Amino acid sequence: MGDSGDLASAYNDDSVLFRVLRHLGWDSLVDIGYFTLPSLPLVVLTGPVPFQRRLARRSLALLDARPGQLVLDAGCGRGDTTARLGAAGCRALGVDIQPAQVDQARHRFGGCSGARFAVADAAALPRQAAQMPLTDGSFDRVHCLEAAFHFGHEGRRSFLSESFRLLRPGGRLVLVDVTSRTDQPIGTLDATGLVRGIWRFDDIEPYERYPLMASAAGFTTRRILDWTTPVLHRAAQLCALFVGAASTRAGRQALCVRWPGLRTLDAQDWDEVIAVIRAHRAIGRVTGYTAYVLDKPADGVADVAR
């Protein structure tokens, strides 16, 4: 899974971006969010959490998971999606490579019926996790929301193979990921490595290559949904508004009135977060956000859907 040691220490206050996001309310979930155009002004009132929950609901809905089914939530983060699956009557196992994230998930949802959590690499799963065997054909569903971009190309291939192995015939993998719309190396768009360093990834998978990789692993591609506009483009609009406000003294004061935690930022922090957000724009122009619904054929023979 890329540099797992490096990733294991990510998503914390070492980055000014994550400090800012935490002060804005981006804490219990760690996905970007799903924004409709009419709802954008509500972000100022509600913060990002309702939109992050909307994205999680849309991703989980694609699973079509039923009560009693066994579901692996790969890259579960702080446990929200795993807990939702458990609350819906599934037997859900959330795995994440980051111990701090799993600790939070256990603290928040350890008492939830049907939800278990374990530290594990989704691209190289152990024989069991949280006292649950990870045997061939034992799972009904696998879910991976906004985590696979961390894995690296070979890690993503391995994750697809592992998911196919775990799933019973007729099972389903829902993979929602940041994708690339160009063959241009990510290093030419992020020359300083600033974006890759913050999010701890090496590359982004081209969106058209995922179905090919899934087919090679044995899956049938059932659906492909392009969520680039409601996720990335509208998040970029919000970021542009934030940068516009953060670029002036009066704007910073207004942001601090709305989100008092931002008062902990000094002038250098403000300049750094502006630079970080701007660095995302170059990559954002050629980046997509795609949901893949991948089925394991009931007869064991893959046939990519047209």
C-alpha positions in Angstrom: 0.0 0.0 0.0 2.5 2.6 -1.2 4.7 3.6 1.8 2.6 2.1 4.5 4.9 3.4 7.3 4.6 6.9 6.0 0.8 6.6 5.5 0.4 5.2 9.0 1.3 8.7 10.4 -0.8 10.8 8.1 -4.1 12.7 8.6 -3.0 14.6 11.6 -2.1 18.1 12.8 1.4 17.9 11.5 -0.1 19.4 8.4 -1.5 22.9 8.6 -4.2 21.8 6.0 -5.5 19.1 8.4 -5.4 21.6 11.3 -7.6 23.9 9.2 -9.9 21.2 8.1 -10.4 20.0 11.7 -11.3 23.6 12.8 -13.8 23.7 9.9 -15.4 20.5 11.2 -13.8 18.0 8.9 -13.1 15.5 11.7 -15.4 12.5 12.2 -15.3 11.6 8.5 -12.3 12.1 6.2 -13.9 12.1 2.7 -14.2 15.2 0.6 -18.0 15.4 0.5 -20.8 15.4 -2.1 -22.1 19.0 -2.8 -25.1 20.0 -4.9 -25.0 23.5 -6.3 -28.0 24.9 -4.3 -26.5 23.5 -1.1 -23.1 25.2 -1.4 -24.0 28.3 0.7 -25.1 26.0 3.6 -21.5 25.0 4.1 -20.9 28.2 6.0 -23.7 27.3 8.4 -23.3 23.6 8.8 -19.6 22.9 7.9 -18.6 20.0 5.7 -20.0 17.0 7.8 -23.5 16.8 6.2 -21.9 16.7 2.7 -19.4 14.1 3.8 -22.2 12.0 5.1 -24.1 12.4 1.9 -21.1 11.1 -0.1 -20.8 8.1 2.3 -24.5 7.3 1.9 -24.2 7.4 -1.8 -21.2 5.1 -1.8 -22.8 2.7 0.6 -26.1 2.6 -1.4 -24.1 1.2 -4.4 -23.2 -1.8 -2.3 -26.8 -2.9 -2.0 -25.8 -4.7 1.2 -28.5 -6.6 3.1 -28.9 -7.4 6.8 -26.8 -10.4 7.8 -24.3 -10.0 5.0 -20.6 -9.9 5.8 -19.0 -6.7 4.6 -15.3 -5.6 4.5 -14.9 -1.8 4.7 -11.4 -1.2 3.3 -9.7 2.0 4.4 -12.4 2.6 7.0 -10.8 5.7 8.5 -12.5 6.8 11.7 -15.2 4.1 11.3 -18.3 6.0 10.2 -19.1 3.9 7.2 -18.4 0.6 9.0 -20.7 1.7 11.8 -23.4 2.6 9.3 -23.1 -0.9 7.8 -23.4 -2.4 11.3 -26.4 -0.3 12.1 -28.1 -1.5 8.9 -27.8 -5.1 10.1 -24.6 -6.2 8.3 -21.7 -7.8 10.0 -19.1 -5.2 9.1 -15.3 -5.4 9.5 -13.5 -2.0 9.0 -9.8 -2.2 8.3 -7.3 0.7 8.0 -3.5 0.8 7.9 -3.4 3.8 10.3 -3.5 2.8 14.0 -4.6 6.2 15.1 -7.6 6.1 12.8 -8.6 2.6 14.0 -8.2 3.7 17.6 -10.7 6.5 16.9 -13.1 4.2 15.2 -13.0 1.8 18.2 -13.5 4.6 20.6 -16.4 6.0 18.7 -18.1 2.9 17.5 -16.6 -0.1 19.4 -19.9 -0.6 21.2 -22.0 -0.6 18.0 -23.5 -4.0 17.2 -22.2 -5.6 14.0 -19.1 -3.4 13.6 -15.5 -4.5 14.2 -12.2 -2.7 13.5 -8.7 -3.8 12.9 -5.4 -2.4 11.7 -4.6 -4.1 8.4 -3.3 -3.4 4.9 -6.2 -3.8 2.5 -3.8 -4.6 -0.3 -2.2 -7.4 1.7 -4.7 -8.7 4.1 -3.8 -11.1 7.0 -5.4 -14.5 7.5 -7.8 -12.9 10.1 -8.6 -9.5 11.6 -10.5 -8.7 14.7 -10.9 -12.4 15.3 -12.7 -12.7 11.9 -11.2 -15.1 9.3 -10.5 -13.6 5.9 -11.0 -16.7 3.9 -11.7 -17.2 0.2 -15.3 -16.5 -0.7 -16.4 -15.6 2.8 -17.6 -12.0 2.2 -20.7 -10.7 0.5 -19.5 -7.1 -0.1 -16.3 -5.1 -0.1 -16.5 -1.3 0.2 -13.6 1.2 -0.4 -14.4 4.9 -0.2 -11.7 7.4 -1.1 -8.8 5.2 0.1 -7.3 3.3 -2.9 -5.4 6.4 -4.2 -3.1 5.8 -1.3 -2.3 2.3 -2.4 -0.1 2.9 -5.4 -0.7 1.2 -8.7 0.6 -2.3 -7.7 -1.3 -1.9 -4.4 -4.5 -1.2 -6.2 -4.0 -4.3 -8.4 -3.4 -6.3 -5.3 -6.5 -4.9 -3.6 -8.7 -5.8 -6.5 -7.3 -9.4 -6.4 -7.7 -9.6 -2.6 -11.3 -8.3 -2.9 -12.1 -10.9 -5.6 -10.6 -13.7 -3.5 -12.6 -12.6 -0.4 -15.9 -12.2 -2.2 -18.4 -15.1 -2.7 -19.6 -15.7 -6.2 -22.2 -13.0 -6.9 -20.5 -10.6 -4.4 -19.8 -7.0 -5.0 -17.0 -4.5 -4.6 -17.8 -0.7 -4.6 -14.6 1.3 -5.2 -14.9 5.1 -5.0 -11.6 6.8 -5.8 -9.9 9.9 -7.0 -8.8 9.2 -10.6 -6.7 10.8 -13.3 -8.0 12.0 -16.6 -4.5 12.3 -18.2 -1.5 10.1 -18.7 0.7 13.0 -17.6 2.8 11.9 -14.6 1.6 13.3 -11.4 5.1 14.6 -10.6 4.9 17.1 -13.5 1.7 18.6 -12.0 2.9 18.5 -8.4 6.6 19.3 -9.0 7.3 20.3 -5.4 5.6 17.1 -4.1 3.5 19.3 -1.8 0.1 17.7 -2.5 1.5 14.1 -2.6 3.3 14.7 0.7 0.2 15.9 2.5 -2.1 13.1 1.3 0.7 10.5 1.2 0.3 9.1 -2.3 2.6 8.5 -5.3 0.2 8.5 -8.2 -3.5 8.5 -9.2 -5.0 5.7 -11.4 -6.4 6.8 -14.8 -10.2 6.3 -14.6 -10.3 4.2 -17.7 -7.7 1.8 -16.4 -9.6 0.8 -13.3 -12.2 -1.3 -15.3 -9.3 -3.0 -17.1 -7.6 -3.9 -13.9 -10.9 -5.1 -12.4 -11.5 -7.3 -15.4 -8.1 -8.8 -15.1 -8.9 -9.6 -11.5 -12.1 -11.4 -12.6 -14.7 -8.7 -12.0 -17.6 -7.6 -14.1 -17.9 -3.8 -14.2 -21.5 -3.2 -13.5 -21.7 0.6 -13.3 -19.3 3.5 -13.5 -20.5 6.9 -12.0 -18.7 10.1 -12.6 -18.9 12.2 -9.4 -16.2 14.7 -10.4 -18.5 17.8 -10.4 -20.4 17.3 -7.1 -17.2 16.2 -5.3 -14.1 17.7 -6.7 -15.3 20.7 -8.7 -17.6 22.0 -6.0 -15.1 21.4 -3.3 -12.6 23.4 -5.4 -15.2 26.3 -5.6 -15.4 26.3 -1.8 -11.6 26.2 -1.6 -11.3 29.2 -3.9 -13.7 31.1 -1.7 -11.7 30.2 1.4 -8.5 31.3 -0.3 -10.1 34.6 -1.3 -11.1 35.3 2.2 -7.9 34.1 3.8 -5.8 36.4 1.5 -7.0 39.5 3.3 -6.8 40.5 7.0 -10.5 41.3 7.1 -11.3 38.0 5.4 -9.2 36.1 8.0 -11.0 37.9 10.8 -14.4 36.9 9.3 -13.3 33.3 9.0 -12.2 33.3 12.6 -15.5 34.7 13.7 -17.3 31.7 12.0 -14.7 29.1 13.0 -13.0 30.3 16.2 -10.4 27.5 16.1 -8.8 29.2 13.2 -7.6 31.9 15.6 -4.7 29.5 16.5 -3.2 30.0 13.0 -0.4 32.5 12.8 0.5 34.5 9.7 2.9 31.8 8.5 0.2 29.2 8.9 -2.3 31.3 6.8 0.3 31.7 4.0 1.1 28.0 4.1 -2.5 26.8 3.8 -3.1 29.3 0.9 -0.1 27.8 -0.9 -1.3 24.3 -0.2 -4.8 24.9 -1.6 -3.4 26.6 -4.6 -1.0 23.7 -5.2 -4.1 21.4 -5.4 -5.5 23.4 -8.3 -3.0 22.2 -10.8 -3.7 18.6 -10.1 -7.5 19.3 -9.8 -7.7 20.3 -13.4 -6.9 16.8 -14.6 -8.4 14.8 -11.7 -11.7 13.0 -11.6 -13.7 11.3 -8.9 -15.3 8.0 -9.9 -17.4 5.3 -8.4 -17.1 1.8 -9.7 -19.5 -1.0 -9.0 -17.7 -4.3 -9.6 -19.4 -7.7 -9.3 -17.9 -11.1 -8.9 -19.8 -13.3 -11.4 -22.0 -15.9 -9.9 -20.6 -18.5 -12.3 -17.0 -17.4 -11.7 -16.6 -16.1 -15.3 -16.1 -12.4 -15.8 -17.7 -10.5 -18.7 -17.1 -6.7 -18.6 -20.4 -4.9 -19.0 -20.6 -2.5 -22.0 
